[in-house]
Amino acid sequence: MNILVTGGAGFIGSNFIRQLLRNHPDDRIVNFDLLTYAGHLSNLADISPQANYVFVKGDIANRQAAEAVIYDNQIDVVVNFAAESHVDRSILDAAPFIHSNFLGVKTLLEAVRKYRLKKFIQISTDEVYGPTTSRFPADENARLNPSSPYAASKAAADLLALSYFKTFGVPLCITRSANNYGRYQFPEKLIPLMVTNTLRGRTLPIYGNGQNSGIGSMLTIIVGQSSW
Ligand SMILES: NC(=O)c1ccc[n+]([C@@H]2O[C@H](COP(=O)([O-])OP(=O)(O)OC[C@H]3O[C@@H](n4cnc5c(N)ncnc54)[C@H](O)[C@@H]3O)[C@@H](O)[C@H]2O)c1
């Protein structure tokens, strides 16, 4: 298969590409990324010489660029990691979040529909469920209750994707995972920030009263099969 991974120069996308190339060496991966402050080609320096991997710089919200990368590379499946991903930044300015997280998804959905691709996989987040007071994880039927512009932009994109499934039969899968951490993560995020501050002897920022719960959900997945 020819797989378009958007946002593949970021934290999770770069780990996903590395894993995909390891487990599916016959697939061809196209990494389409705008290289914002969070995207770094150095995350993939070891695999960039591989013949079945190519990088294309571009914005998922740019219709011409998104359609061209799909058409030129005869893409079968799109996996969308591209996003503005930091909650705190969305509170300072929601505009880039609406642009990439909502309008970008709309542009990709249109392209997937136009070229009748096999699958669109939207990487969403458990943040769409908002804070929980329950001891039990959320599931696919839990109420959407975003509490930041970031979460709202992701929830809006999920609903738009579901509408493309219901209205046009676009085949899709939405994943909503909880917090990830690990190699290549930008140090503004919770775990690397806490680790870095601890190592440097700095104070650890805690929002609210420290009672927030992290068991919103481990991972929920919504699947819509193709009707074409
Ligand atoms: N990090 C987490 O804990 C977590 C948890 C749940 C869901 N998610 C979701 O997973 C996805 C990846 O998260 P991450 O932590 O790897 O993010 P990240 O910020 O590390 O990487 C995002 C990547 O997207 C690229 N990008 C941003 N806007 C773009 C645009 N308009 N066009 C093309 N590329 C663009 C950036 O350059 C960057 O490479 C996001 O959709 C995020 O909402 C993340």
The ligand as an SDF file (V2000), in Angstrom:
LIG
                    3D

 44 48  0  0  0  0  0  0  0  0999 V2000
    0.7240   13.6060   22.4360 N   0  0  0  0  0  0  0  0  0  0  0  0
   -0.3140   13.0310   23.0290 C   0  0  0  0  0  0  0  0  0  0  0  0
   -0.2550   12.6380   24.1940 O   0  0  0  0  0  0  0  0  0  0  0  0
   -1.5900   12.8170   22.2450 C   0  0  0  0  0  0  0  0  0  0  0  0
   -2.6600   12.1530   22.8750 C   0  0  0  0  0  0  0  0  0  0  0  0
   -3.8200   11.8930   22.1520 C   0  0  0  0  0  0  0  0  0  0  0  0
   -3.9140   12.3320   20.8370 C   0  0  0  0  0  0  0  0  0  0  0  0
   -2.8820   13.0040   20.2520 N   0  0  0  0  0  0  0  0  0  0  0  0
   -3.0150   13.4080   18.8350 C   0  0  0  0  0  0  0  0  0  0  0  0
   -2.0070   12.7360   18.1040 O   0  0  0  0  0  0  0  0  0  0  0  0
   -1.5740   13.5480   17.0150 C   0  0  0  0  0  0  0  0  0  0  0  0
   -0.0750   13.7130   17.0710 C   0  0  0  0  0  0  0  0  0  0  0  0
    0.2740   14.3040   18.3160 O   0  0  0  0  0  0  0  0  0  0  0  0
    1.8010   14.6370   18.6630 P   0  0  0  0  0  0  0  0  0  0  0  0
    1.9080   14.7260   20.1360 O   0  0  0  0  0  0  0  0  0  0  0  0
    2.6990   13.7330   17.8970 O   0  0  0  0  0  0  0  0  0  0  0  0
    1.9040   16.1210   18.0520 O   0  0  0  0  0  0  0  0  0  0  0  0
    3.1780   16.9680   17.6780 P   0  0  0  0  0  0  0  0  0  0  0  0
    2.8250   18.3800   18.0220 O   0  0  0  0  0  0  0  0  0  0  0  0
    4.4280   16.3800   18.2350 O   0  0  0  0  0  0  0  0  0  0  0  0
    3.2730   16.8150   16.0780 O   0  0  0  0  0  0  0  0  0  0  0  0
    2.3290   17.3940   15.2240 C   0  0  0  0  0  0  0  0  0  0  0  0
    2.9320   17.3970   13.8210 C   0  0  0  0  0  0  0  0  0  0  0  0
    1.9500   17.9370   12.9230 O   0  0  0  0  0  0  0  0  0  0  0  0
    2.5820   18.8640   12.0560 C   0  0  0  0  0  0  0  0  0  0  0  0
    1.5590   19.8370   11.6200 N   0  0  0  0  0  0  0  0  0  0  0  0
    0.8830   20.7360   12.3850 C   0  0  0  0  0  0  0  0  0  0  0  0
    0.0090   21.4140   11.6250 N   0  0  0  0  0  0  0  0  0  0  0  0
    0.1210   20.9350   10.3620 C   0  0  0  0  0  0  0  0  0  0  0  0
   -0.5210   21.2200    9.1260 C   0  0  0  0  0  0  0  0  0  0  0  0
   -1.4680   22.1870    9.0260 N   0  0  0  0  0  0  0  0  0  0  0  0
   -0.1830   20.5050    8.0170 N   0  0  0  0  0  0  0  0  0  0  0  0
    0.7840   19.5520    8.0880 C   0  0  0  0  0  0  0  0  0  0  0  0
    1.4510   19.2400    9.2280 N   0  0  0  0  0  0  0  0  0  0  0  0
    1.1130   19.9240   10.3470 C   0  0  0  0  0  0  0  0  0  0  0  0
    3.6950   19.4910   12.8850 C   0  0  0  0  0  0  0  0  0  0  0  0
    4.7100   20.0580   12.0710 O   0  0  0  0  0  0  0  0  0  0  0  0
    4.1800   18.2770   13.6820 C   0  0  0  0  0  0  0  0  0  0  0  0
    5.1750   17.5680   12.9710 O   0  0  0  0  0  0  0  0  0  0  0  0
   -2.3390   14.8720   17.1370 C   0  0  0  0  0  0  0  0  0  0  0  0
   -3.4250   14.8400   16.2370 O   0  0  0  0  0  0  0  0  0  0  0  0
   -2.8330   14.8900   18.5720 C   0  0  0  0  0  0  0  0  0  0  0  0
   -4.0520   15.6040   18.6760 O   0  0  0  0  0  0  0  0  0  0  0  0
   -1.7210   13.2610   20.9290 C   0  0  0  0  0  0  0  0  0  0  0  0
  1  2  1  0
  2  3  2  0
  2  4  1  0
  4  5  1  0
  4 44  2  0
  5  6  2  0
  6  7  1  0
  7  8  2  0
  8  9  1  0
  8 44  1  0
  9 10  1  0
  9 42  1  0
 10 11  1  0
 11 12  1  0
 11 40  1  0
 12 13  1  0
 13 14  1  0
 14 15  2  0
 14 16  1  0
 14 17  1  0
 17 18  1  0
 18 19  2  0
 18 20  1  0
 18 21  1  0
 21 22  1  0
 22 23  1  0
 23 24  1  0
 23 38  1  0
 24 25  1  0
 25 26  1  0
 25 36  1  0
 26 27  1  0
 26 35  1  0
 27 28  2  0
 28 29  1  0
 29 30  1  0
 29 35  2  0
 30 31  1  0
 30 32  2  0
 32 33  1  0
 33 34  2  0
 34 35  1  0
 36 37  1  0
 36 38  1  0
 38 39  1  0
 40 41  1  0
 40 42  1  0
 42 43  1  0
M  CHG  2   8   1  16  -1
M  END
$$$$
